């Protein structure tokens, strides 16, 4: 077991995994690279079956749907300008 200090960064090599235990009042930020929308299915399944945090799932889904609709509208507007 190792201790992670405030402000430190931990890097994992490709294909490696490890688990963490967070005490009450602590938090962690996870950084992901790549096509993020492809991870939505896994995140929703995790919220539904593992964490059972339906309130956060509702707010997250509402935010994701809203931003996807806004972004789709933005791109559709600019596509029409290209062919006009």
C-alpha positions in Angstrom: 0.0 0.0 0.0 1.2 3.5 -0.7 0.2 6.9 0.4 -0.7 9.7 -2.0 -0.1 13.2 -0.8 -2.1 16.3 -1.5 -1.3 17.7 -4.9 0.6 14.7 -6.1 0.0 13.0 -9.5 -0.1 9.3 -10.0 0.4 7.8 -13.4 -0.5 4.2 -14.5 1.4 2.4 -17.2 -0.7 1.1 -20.1 -2.7 -1.9 -19.1 -2.1 -1.6 -15.4 -4.8 -1.0 -12.7 -5.0 -0.4 -9.0 -7.8 0.3 -6.5 -8.0 3.1 -4.0 -9.7 3.6 -0.7 -10.9 7.1 0.0 -11.8 8.1 3.6 -14.7 10.4 4.3 -14.1 14.0 3.2 -11.5 13.1 0.5 -11.9 13.4 -3.2 -9.9 12.5 -6.4 -9.9 13.9 -9.9 -9.7 11.5 -12.8 -8.3 12.5 -16.1 -9.3 10.7 -19.3 -8.0 10.9 -22.8 -9.7 9.9 -26.0 -13.3 10.0 -27.2 -15.0 10.7 -23.9 -18.6 10.0 -25.1 -17.7 6.4 -25.7 -17.3 6.0 -21.9 -20.9 7.1 -21.1 -22.3 3.6 -21.2 -19.7 2.4 -18.6 -20.3 5.4 -16.4 -24.1 5.0 -16.4 -23.8 1.3 -15.7 -21.4 2.1 -12.8 -23.8 4.6 -11.3 -26.8 2.3 -11.7 -25.4 -1.0 -10.4 -22.3 -0.1 -8.3 -22.6 3.2 -6.6 -26.4 3.3 -6.6 -26.2 7.1 -6.7 -29.3 7.8 -8.8 -29.5 11.5 -7.9 -26.1 12.2 -9.4 -27.0 10.0 -12.3 -30.0 12.1 -13.0 -28.1 15.4 -12.9 -25.3 14.1 -14.9 -27.6 12.7 -17.6 -29.5 16.0 -17.7 -26.3 17.9 -18.2 -24.9 15.5 -20.8 -28.1 15.6 -22.8 -28.3 19.4 -22.7 -24.8 19.9 -23.8 -25.1 17.3 -26.6 -28.2 19.0 -27.9 -26.5 22.4 -27.7 -23.4 21.1 -29.5 -25.5 19.4 -32.2 -27.4 22.6 -32.8 -24.1 24.5 -33.1 -22.7 22.1 -35.6 -25.9 22.0 -37.6 -25.9 25.8 -37.8 -22.4 25.9 -39.2 -23.0 23.0 -41.7 -25.8 25.0 -43.2 -23.5 28.1 -43.6 -21.0 26.0 -45.5 -23.5 24.9 -48.1 -25.4 28.2 -48.3 
